[in-house]
Amino acid sequence: MSTDPESRGGFGPYLEGVGPTFVDEDEVKTIRFGHAEDLERALELYGEYVAAFLVEPIQGEAGIVVPDEGYLKKVQALCKQHNVLLICDEIQTGLCRTGKMLASQWDNIRPDMILLGKALSGGVYPVSAVLADKDVMLCIRPGEHGSTYGGNPLGCAVAITALQVLEEEKLADRAERLGQVFRSSVLKLNSPLVST
């Protein structure tokens, strides 16, 4: 899904129609992060063929890229308009890392699906999760799809404990408070390497 040549090179061939590009009048265009107009055009052309739009609420691949306020809200509206699932990949940003339980909450949205990992276990055990409402999750019936490690009792216990710690110790509030201190300190450097 990446647009970074280092992350894409040597991993093909890619499935046609899957990924961050689309063809518009014989020109290959990229759906740029933070540019809802790119998604709008892609969905105008191909929306009836699109199952889902997967996006990180904050991109962490090439630095930390925070979209303008309202970007995710616009994306959600476009997805709803075209009957496309909105999937927020919160593996790097979720679970109190941005000052909210989920980074997508900064735009007051509730995605159709949320992907979680990393912080879900507090770094103790490899755990990941896909969150969605029943109307999405129950499209896959028992026996149609399996997970090698799904339902791992130890992993589930670790995840529940990690979630309790996040809540009880108010780690979202702490991240918000310390994030403000960090951002203001970095901005005071007046470095050309820092942009807002």
Secondary structure, DSSP 8 states (H G I E B T S, - for coil): ----HHHHTTS----TT-SSEEEETTEEEE--TT-HHHHHHHHHHHGGG--EEEE-SSB-TTS-B---TTHHHHHHHHHHHTT-EEEEE-TTT-SSSSSSSSGGGGGT---SEEEE-GGGGTTSS---EEEE-HHHHTTS-TTT---TTTT-HHHHHHHHHHHHHHHHTTHHHHHHHHHHHHHHHHHHT--TT---
